[in-house]
Amino acid sequence: MLRIALAIPGAIGYEVFLTYIGLGLPLDTPSLGNLINEGRLIMMSPSLRYQLIFPAIVLSMVTISFYILGNAFADAADPRNHV
């Protein structure tokens, strides 16, 4: 369970990166990488900058949440190694 919780942020990061550079999911599949890539393409218009900011915020929140969850599992599994 601990390894899965710590591996999820990495898997999300890989998916976003690969989709962002065009090697991941197809364009018609909703993903954070596709949303960030579309937001980057239309970011030149000041009125549409939110289309890049919101997916980036969601990506950050999801990654940090799973990292905190993984650390909580690690502390629960071995309380003697609490830092």
Biopython code that builds the backbone (N, CA, C, O; Angstrom):
import numpy as np
from Bio.PDB.StructureBuilder import StructureBuilder

atoms = [
    (1, "MET", "N", (0.817, -1.188, 0.000)),
    (1, "MET", "CA", (0.000, 0.000, 0.000)),
    (1, "MET", "C", (0.865, 1.258, 0.000)),
    (1, "MET", "O", (0.563, 2.237, -0.682)),
    (2, "LEU", "N", (1.946, 1.209, 0.779)),
    (2, "LEU", "CA", (2.847, 2.350, 0.862)),
    (2, "LEU", "C", (3.526, 2.605, -0.475)),
    (2, "LEU", "O", (3.611, 3.748, -0.925)),
    (3, "ARG", "N", (4.004, 1.559, -1.101)),
    (3, "ARG", "CA", (4.680, 1.718, -2.396)),
    (3, "ARG", "C", (3.731, 2.259, -3.456)),
    (3, "ARG", "O", (4.124, 3.072, -4.292)),
    (4, "ILE", "N", (2.495, 1.811, -3.421)),
    (4, "ILE", "CA", (1.513, 2.299, -4.399)),
    (4, "ILE", "C", (1.248, 3.786, -4.179)),
    (4, "ILE", "O", (1.207, 4.560, -5.136)),
    (5, "ALA", "N", (1.070, 4.184, -2.924)),
    (5, "ALA", "CA", (0.790, 5.592, -2.631)),
    (5, "ALA", "C", (1.956, 6.486, -3.031)),
    (5, "ALA", "O", (1.742, 7.624, -3.450)),
    (6, "LEU", "N", (3.177, 5.996, -2.908)),
    (6, "LEU", "CA", (4.336, 6.793, -3.304)),
    (6, "LEU", "C", (4.609, 6.715, -4.804)),
    (6, "LEU", "O", (5.268, 7.600, -5.351)),
    (7, "ALA", "N", (4.116, 5.670, -5.482)),
    (7, "ALA", "CA", (4.343, 5.529, -6.923)),
    (7, "ALA", "C", (3.327, 6.308, -7.756)),
    (7, "ALA", "O", (3.607, 6.639, -8.908)),
    (8, "ILE", "N", (2.174, 6.600, -7.206)),
    (8, "ILE", "CA", (1.127, 7.294, -7.966)),
    (8, "ILE", "C", (1.574, 8.676, -8.440)),
    (8, "ILE", "O", (1.347, 8.997, -9.606)),
    (9, "PRO", "N", (2.204, 9.520, -7.597)),
    (9, "PRO", "CA", (2.649, 10.825, -8.122)),
    (9, "PRO", "C", (3.637, 10.689, -9.276)),
    (9, "PRO", "O", (3.601, 11.484, -10.216)),
    (10, "GLY", "N", (4.508, 9.704, -9.219)),
    (10, "GLY", "CA", (5.441, 9.484, -10.322)),
    (10, "GLY", "C", (4.732, 9.059, -11.590)),
    (10, "GLY", "O", (5.069, 9.521, -12.680)),
    (11, "ALA", "N", (3.754, 8.180, -11.454)),
    (11, "ALA", "CA", (2.993, 7.736, -12.627)),
    (11, "ALA", "C", (2.208, 8.888, -13.242)),
    (11, "ALA", "O", (2.131, 9.006, -14.465)),
    (12, "ILE", "N", (1.632, 9.730, -12.407)),
    (12, "ILE", "CA", (0.906, 10.898, -12.916)),
    (12, "ILE", "C", (1.868, 11.830, -13.631)),
    (12, "ILE", "O", (1.555, 12.347, -14.703)),
    (13, "GLY", "N", (3.028, 12.044, -13.045)),
    (13, "GLY", "CA", (4.029, 12.905, -13.676)),
    (13, "GLY", "C", (4.488, 12.366, -15.015)),
    (13, "GLY", "O", (4.637, 13.129, -15.970)),
    (14, "TYR", "N", (4.718, 11.047, -15.104)),
    (14, "TYR", "CA", (5.112, 10.436, -16.380)),
    (14, "TYR", "C", (4.021, 10.604, -17.429)),
    (14, "TYR", "O", (4.305, 10.931, -18.581)),
    (15, "GLU", "N", (2.770, 10.378, -17.026)),
    (15, "GLU", "CA", (1.662, 10.520, -17.981)),
    (15, "GLU", "C", (1.562, 11.941, -18.494)),
    (15, "GLU", "O", (1.401, 12.163, -19.694)),
    (16, "VAL", "N", (1.656, 12.905, -17.592)),
    (16, "VAL", "CA", (1.558, 14.308, -17.999)),
    (16, "VAL", "C", (2.703, 14.668, -18.932)),
    (16, "VAL", "O", (2.484, 15.304, -19.963)),
    (17, "PHE", "N", (3.922, 14.268, -18.584)),
    (17, "PHE", "CA", (5.077, 14.606, -19.415)),
    (17, "PHE", "C", (4.982, 13.966, -20.792)),
    (17, "PHE", "O", (5.175, 14.639, -21.804)),
    (18, "LEU", "N", (4.686, 12.670, -20.836)),
    (18, "LEU", "CA", (4.617, 11.984, -22.128)),
    (18, "LEU", "C", (3.482, 12.515, -22.995)),
    (18, "LEU", "O", (3.647, 12.652, -24.207)),
    (19, "THR", "N", (2.344, 12.812, -22.400)),
    (19, "THR", "CA", (1.231, 13.362, -23.168)),
    (19, "THR", "C", (1.545, 14.778, -23.625)),
    (19, "THR", "O", (1.170, 15.176, -24.728)),
    (20, "TYR", "N", (2.226, 15.533, -22.785)),
    (20, "TYR", "CA", (2.587, 16.909, -23.124)),
    (20, "TYR", "C", (3.512, 16.955, -24.341)),
    (20, "TYR", "O", (3.367, 17.831, -25.194)),
    (21, "ILE", "N", (4.455, 16.024, -24.429)),
    (21, "ILE", "CA", (5.375, 16.031, -25.572)),
    (21, "ILE", "C", (4.838, 15.249, -26.764)),
    (21, "ILE", "O", (5.507, 15.163, -27.794)),
    (22, "GLY", "N", (3.646, 14.678, -26.644)),
    (22, "GLY", "CA", (3.005, 14.021, -27.771)),
    (22, "GLY", "C", (3.215, 12.527, -27.858)),
    (22, "GLY", "O", (2.855, 11.925, -28.869)),
    (23, "LEU", "N", (3.781, 11.905, -26.844)),
    (23, "LEU", "CA", (4.029, 10.462, -26.865)),
    (23, "LEU", "C", (3.069, 9.678, -25.979)),
    (23, "LEU", "O", (3.200, 8.460, -25.855)),
    (24, "GLY", "N", (2.123, 10.347, -25.371)),
    (24, "GLY", "CA", (1.221, 9.691, -24.426)),
    (24, "GLY", "C", (-0.124, 9.370, -25.023)),
    (24, "GLY", "O", (-0.226, 8.791, -26.104)),
    (25, "LEU", "N", (-1.144, 9.752, -24.309)),
    (25, "LEU", "CA", (-2.515, 9.455, -24.700)),
    (25, "LEU", "C", (-2.922, 10.239, -25.942)),
    (25, "LEU", "O", (-2.364, 11.302, -26.213)),
    (26, "PRO", "N", (-3.895, 9.723, -26.704)),
    (26, "PRO", "CA", (-4.385, 10.469, -27.871)),
    (26, "PRO", "C", (-5.002, 11.808, -27.459)),
    (26, "PRO", "O", (-5.396, 11.994, -26.308)),
    (27, "LEU", "N", (-5.079, 12.722, -28.404)),
    (27, "LEU", "CA", (-5.576, 14.069, -28.107)),
    (27, "LEU", "C", (-7.031, 14.093, -27.666)),
    (27, "LEU", "O", (-7.432, 14.997, -26.933)),
    (28, "ASP", "N", (-7.836, 13.116, -28.098)),
    (28, "ASP", "CA", (-9.251, 13.121, -27.715)),
    (28, "ASP", "C", (-9.497, 12.506, -26.333)),
    (28, "ASP", "O", (-10.635, 12.491, -25.865)),
    (29, "THR", "N", (-8.460, 12.005, -25.682)),
    (29, "THR", "CA", (-8.581, 11.432, -24.346)),
    (29, "THR", "C", (-8.323, 12.518, -23.302)),
    (29, "THR", "O", (-7.279, 13.168, -23.339)),
    (30, "PRO", "N", (-9.259, 12.725, -22.374)),
    (30, "PRO", "CA", (-9.025, 13.758, -21.363)),
    (30, "PRO", "C", (-7.935, 13.333, -20.377)),
    (30, "PRO", "O", (-8.011, 12.265, -19.769)),
    (31, "SER", "N", (-6.938, 14.174, -20.233)),
    (31, "SER", "CA", (-5.871, 13.943, -19.264)),
    (31, "SER", "C", (-5.254, 15.283, -18.903)),
    (31, "SER", "O", (-5.429, 16.274, -19.613)),
    (32, "LEU", "N", (-4.534, 15.303, -17.795)),
    (32, "LEU", "CA", (-3.896, 16.550, -17.383)),
    (32, "LEU", "C", (-2.838, 16.982, -18.387)),
    (32, "LEU", "O", (-2.658, 18.179, -18.608)),
    (33, "GLY", "N", (-2.140, 16.042, -18.995)),
    (33, "GLY", "CA", (-1.142, 16.390, -20.007)),
    (33, "GLY", "C", (-1.767, 17.067, -21.210)),
    (33, "GLY", "O", (-1.233, 18.054, -21.715)),
    (34, "ASN", "N", (-2.904, 16.542, -21.677)),
    (34, "ASN", "CA", (-3.598, 17.174, -22.805)),
    (34, "ASN", "C", (-4.124, 18.554, -22.430)),
    (34, "ASN", "O", (-4.050, 19.483, -23.235)),
    (35, "LEU", "N", (-4.651, 18.699, -21.221)),
    (35, "LEU", "CA", (-5.160, 20.000, -20.790)),
    (35, "LEU", "C", (-4.041, 21.034, -20.693)),
    (35, "LEU", "O", (-4.218, 22.182, -21.098)),
    (36, "ILE", "N", (-2.899, 20.630, -20.159)),
    (36, "ILE", "CA", (-1.773, 21.557, -20.051)),
    (36, "ILE", "C", (-1.233, 21.904, -21.426)),
    (36, "ILE", "O", (-0.870, 23.053, -21.678)),
    (37, "ASN", "N", (-1.176, 20.924, -22.320)),
    (37, "ASN", "CA", (-0.694, 21.189, -23.676)),
    (37, "ASN", "C", (-1.633, 22.145, -24.406)),
    (37, "ASN", "O", (-1.167, 23.070, -25.072)),
    (38, "GLU", "N", (-2.940, 21.942, -24.295)),
    (38, "GLU", "CA", (-3.899, 22.854, -24.929)),
    (38, "GLU", "C", (-3.816, 24.248, -24.317)),
    (38, "GLU", "O", (-3.914, 25.246, -25.030)),
    (39, "GLY", "N", (-3.637, 24.319, -23.010)),
    (39, "GLY", "CA", (-3.497, 25.618, -22.360)),
    (39, "GLY", "C", (-2.243, 26.342, -22.796)),
    (39, "GLY", "O", (-2.243, 27.566, -22.928)),
    (40, "ARG", "N", (-1.172, 25.594, -23.022)),
    (40, "ARG", "CA", (0.073, 26.201, -23.493)),
    (40, "ARG", "C", (-0.098, 26.776, -24.888)),
    (40, "ARG", "O", (0.446, 27.836, -25.196)),
    (41, "LEU", "N", (-0.847, 26.085, -25.728)),
    (41, "LEU", "CA", (-1.020, 26.537, -27.105)),
    (41, "LEU", "C", (-1.823, 27.832, -27.194)),
    (41, "LEU", "O", (-1.581, 28.642, -28.089)),
    (42, "ILE", "N", (-2.767, 28.039, -26.290)),
    (42, "ILE", "CA", (-3.595, 29.245, -26.370)),
    (42, "ILE", "C", (-3.248, 30.258, -25.284)),
    (42, "ILE", "O", (-4.008, 31.199, -25.054)),
    (43, "MET", "N", (-2.111, 30.080, -24.615)),
    (43, "MET", "CA", (-1.734, 30.957, -23.523)),
    (43, "MET", "C", (-1.378, 32.370, -23.987)),
    (43, "MET", "O", (-1.322, 33.284, -23.164)),
    (44, "MET", "N", (-1.142, 32.565, -25.248)),
    (44, "MET", "CA", (-0.763, 33.887, -25.738)),
    (44, "MET", "C", (-1.879, 34.910, -25.552)),
    (44, "MET", "O", (-1.608, 36.108, -25.483)),
    (45, "SER", "N", (-3.104, 34.465, -25.470)),
    (45, "SER", "CA", (-4.229, 35.369, -25.251)),
    (45, "SER", "C", (-4.408, 35.577, -23.745)),
    (45, "SER", "O", (-4.671, 34.616, -23.022)),
    (46, "PRO", "N", (-4.271, 36.817, -23.260)),
    (46, "PRO", "CA", (-4.367, 37.050, -21.810)),
    (46, "PRO", "C", (-5.703, 36.631, -21.204)),
    (46, "PRO", "O", (-5.755, 36.279, -20.025)),
    (47, "SER", "N", (-6.773, 36.661, -21.977)),
    (47, "SER", "CA", (-8.072, 36.308, -21.412)),
    (47, "SER", "C", (-8.253, 34.798, -21.260)),
    (47, "SER", "O", (-9.203, 34.359, -20.611)),
    (48, "LEU", "N", (-7.370, 34.003, -21.840)),
    (48, "LEU", "CA", (-7.505, 32.545, -21.777)),
    (48, "LEU", "C", (-6.399, 31.876, -20.966)),
    (48, "LEU", "O", (-6.235, 30.659, -21.059)),
    (49, "ARG", "N", (-5.643, 32.619, -20.185)),
    (49, "ARG", "CA", (-4.535, 32.031, -19.422)),
    (49, "ARG", "C", (-5.000, 31.038, -18.364)),
    (49, "ARG", "O", (-4.230, 30.172, -17.948)),
    (50, "TYR", "N", (-6.236, 31.151, -17.929)),
    (50, "TYR", "CA", (-6.751, 30.230, -16.917)),
    (50, "TYR", "C", (-6.758, 28.792, -17.421)),
    (50, "TYR", "O", (-6.757, 27.862, -16.614)),
    (51, "GLN", "N", (-6.765, 28.589, -18.727)),
    (51, "GLN", "CA", (-6.803, 27.231, -19.265)),
    (51, "GLN", "C", (-5.478, 26.507, -19.071)),
    (51, "GLN", "O", (-5.426, 25.288, -19.232)),
    (52, "LEU", "N", (-4.432, 27.200, -18.739)),
    (52, "LEU", "CA", (-3.175, 26.566, -18.368)),
    (52, "LEU", "C", (-3.026, 26.509, -16.853)),
    (52, "LEU", "O", (-2.480, 25.545, -16.316)),
    (53, "ILE", "N", (-3.504, 27.524, -16.171)),
    (53, "ILE", "CA", (-3.292, 27.621, -14.731)),
    (53, "ILE", "C", (-4.088, 26.565, -13.966)),
    (53, "ILE", "O", (-3.542, 25.936, -13.061)),
    (54, "PHE", "N", (-5.357, 26.353, -14.300)),
    (54, "PHE", "CA", (-6.176, 25.393, -13.555)),
    (54, "PHE", "C", (-5.661, 23.953, -13.662)),
    (54, "PHE", "O", (-5.571, 23.286, -12.632)),
    (55, "PRO", "N", (-5.316, 23.434, -14.851)),
    (55, "PRO", "CA", (-4.755, 22.079, -14.884)),
    (55, "PRO", "C", (-3.431, 21.965, -14.134)),
    (55, "PRO", "O", (-3.154, 20.931, -13.527)),
    (56, "ALA", "N", (-2.615, 23.008, -14.167)),
    (56, "ALA", "CA", (-1.349, 22.976, -13.433)),
    (56, "ALA", "C", (-1.590, 22.946, -11.928)),
    (56, "ALA", "O", (-0.880, 22.252, -11.200)),
    (57, "ILE", "N", (-2.579, 23.686, -11.460)),
    (57, "ILE", "CA", (-2.918, 23.673, -10.035)),
    (57, "ILE", "C", (-3.462, 22.307, -9.629)),
    (57, "ILE", "O", (-3.098, 21.787, -8.574)),
    (58, "VAL", "N", (-4.324, 21.726, -10.447)),
    (58, "VAL", "CA", (-4.873, 20.396, -10.148)),
    (58, "VAL", "C", (-3.758, 19.358, -10.121)),
    (58, "VAL", "O", (-3.724, 18.509, -9.230)),
    (59, "LEU", "N", (-2.849, 19.417, -11.084)),
    (59, "LEU", "CA", (-1.718, 18.487, -11.112)),
    (59, "LEU", "C", (-0.891, 18.617, -9.843)),
    (59, "LEU", "O", (-0.518, 17.609, -9.244)),
    (60, "SER", "N", (-0.603, 19.831, -9.430)),
    (60, "SER", "CA", (0.178, 20.047, -8.213)),
    (60, "SER", "C", (-0.548, 19.521, -6.983)),
    (60, "SER", "O", (0.061, 18.871, -6.134)),
    (61, "MET", "N", (-1.840, 19.796, -6.880)),
    (61, "MET", "CA", (-2.607, 19.354, -5.716)),
    (61, "MET", "C", (-2.694, 17.833, -5.639)),
    (61, "MET", "O", (-2.549, 17.263, -4.558)),
    (62, "VAL", "N", (-2.927, 17.176, -6.762)),
    (62, "VAL", "CA", (-3.021, 15.712, -6.773)),
    (62, "VAL", "C", (-1.678, 15.094, -6.401)),
    (62, "VAL", "O", (-1.626, 14.165, -5.595)),
    (63, "THR", "N", (-0.600, 15.599, -6.976)),
    (63, "THR", "CA", (0.725, 15.053, -6.695)),
    (63, "THR", "C", (1.102, 15.248, -5.233)),
    (63, "THR", "O", (1.578, 14.314, -4.587)),
    (64, "ILE", "N", (0.897, 16.433, -4.710)),
    (64, "ILE", "CA", (1.232, 16.703, -3.309)),
    (64, "ILE", "C", (0.349, 15.884, -2.373)),
    (64, "ILE", "O", (0.828, 15.402, -1.346)),
    (65, "SER", "N", (-0.922, 15.718, -2.705)),
    (65, "SER", "CA", (-1.829, 14.931, -1.860)),
    (65, "SER", "C", (-1.384, 13.480, -1.760)),
    (65, "SER", "O", (-1.372, 12.909, -0.669)),
    (66, "PHE", "N", (-1.016, 12.878, -2.888)),
    (66, "PHE", "CA", (-0.561, 11.488, -2.836)),
    (66, "PHE", "C", (0.789, 11.368, -2.139)),
    (66, "PHE", "O", (1.055, 10.358, -1.488)),
    (67, "TYR", "N", (1.640, 12.372, -2.262)),
    (67, "TYR", "CA", (2.916, 12.351, -1.552)),
    (67, "TYR", "C", (2.681, 12.407, -0.042)),
    (67, "TYR", "O", (3.316, 11.669, 0.711)),
    (68, "ILE", "N", (1.784, 13.267, 0.396)),
    (68, "ILE", "CA", (1.461, 13.364, 1.823)),
    (68, "ILE", "C", (0.818, 12.069, 2.316)),
    (68, "ILE", "O", (1.116, 11.608, 3.418)),
    (69, "LEU", "N", (-0.065, 11.482, 1.505)),
    (69, "LEU", "CA", (-0.690, 10.207, 1.864)),
    (69, "LEU", "C", (0.363, 9.109, 1.999)),
    (69, "LEU", "O", (0.311, 8.312, 2.936)),
    (70, "GLY", "N", (1.306, 9.063, 1.078)),
    (70, "GLY", "CA", (2.380, 8.074, 1.154)),
    (70, "GLY", "C", (3.229, 8.249, 2.396)),
    (70, "GLY", "O", (3.604, 7.264, 3.033)),
    (71, "ASN", "N", (3.538, 9.488, 2.752)),
    (71, "ASN", "CA", (4.301, 9.737, 3.976)),
    (71, "ASN", "C", (3.507, 9.357, 5.216)),
    (71, "ASN", "O", (4.080, 8.867, 6.189)),
    (72, "ALA", "N", (2.203, 9.574, 5.194)),
    (72, "ALA", "CA", (1.365, 9.174, 6.324)),
    (72, "ALA", "C", (1.349, 7.657, 6.468)),
    (72, "ALA", "O", (1.408, 7.138, 7.583)),
    (73, "PHE", "N", (1.268, 6.939, 5.339)),
    (73, "PHE", "CA", (1.343, 5.477, 5.394)),
    (73, "PHE", "C", (2.699, 5.021, 5.926)),
    (73, "PHE", "O", (2.772, 4.066, 6.699)),
    (74, "ALA", "N", (3.760, 5.691, 5.523)),
    (74, "ALA", "CA", (5.094, 5.325, 5.997)),
    (74, "ALA", "C", (5.212, 5.543, 7.499)),
    (74, "ALA", "O", (5.781, 4.708, 8.203)),
    (75, "ASP", "N", (4.686, 6.646, 7.994)),
    (75, "ASP", "CA", (4.719, 6.904, 9.435)),
    (75, "ASP", "C", (3.866, 5.901, 10.200)),
    (75, "ASP", "O", (4.241, 5.476, 11.293)),
    (76, "ALA", "N", (2.729, 5.521, 9.640)),
    (76, "ALA", "CA", (1.862, 4.549, 10.310)),
    (76, "ALA", "C", (2.477, 3.155, 10.299)),
    (76, "ALA", "O", (2.293, 2.385, 11.243)),
    (77, "ALA", "N", (3.203, 2.829, 9.241)),
    (77, "ALA", "CA", (3.795, 1.497, 9.136)),
    (77, "ALA", "C", (4.984, 1.332, 10.076)),
    (77, "ALA", "O", (5.200, 0.246, 10.614)),
    (78, "ASP", "N", (5.753, 2.393, 10.277)),
    (78, "ASP", "CA", (6.927, 2.308, 11.142)),
    (78, "ASP", "C", (7.061, 3.611, 11.928)),
    (78, "ASP", "O", (7.780, 4.518, 11.508)),
    (79, "PRO", "N", (6.373, 3.707, 13.064)),
    (79, "PRO", "CA", (6.388, 4.972, 13.813)),
    (79, "PRO", "C", (7.746, 5.307, 14.428)),
    (79, "PRO", "O", (7.974, 6.456, 14.805)),
    (80, "ARG", "N", (8.654, 4.333, 14.538)),
    (80, "ARG", "CA", (9.971, 4.607, 15.120)),
    (80, "ARG", "C", (10.831, 5.474, 14.210)),
    (80, "ARG", "O", (11.719, 6.176, 14.692)),
    (81, "ASN", "N", (10.586, 5.438, 12.911)),
    (81, "ASN", "CA", (11.371, 6.226, 11.964)),
    (81, "ASN", "C", (10.737, 7.574, 11.677)),
    (81, "ASN", "O", (10.964, 8.161, 10.620)),
    (82, "HIS", "N", (9.956, 8.056, 12.600)),
    (82, "HIS", "CA", (9.277, 9.343, 12.401)),
    (82, "HIS", "C", (10.306, 10.468, 12.415)),
    (82, "HIS", "O", (11.104, 10.591, 13.343)),
    (83, "VAL", "N", (10.270, 11.278, 11.373)),
    (83, "VAL", "CA", (11.246, 12.376, 11.266)),
    (83, "VAL", "C", (10.638, 13.656, 11.746)),
    (83, "VAL", "O", (11.298, 14.695, 11.735)),
]
sb = StructureBuilder()
sb.init_structure("model")
sb.init_model(0)
sb.init_chain("A")
sb.init_seg("    ")
for serial, (resi, resn, name, xyz) in enumerate(atoms, 1):
    if name == "N":
        sb.init_residue(resn, " ", resi, " ")
    sb.init_atom(name, np.array(xyz, "f"), 0.0, 1.0, " ", f" {name:<3s}", serial, name[0])
structure = sb.get_structure()
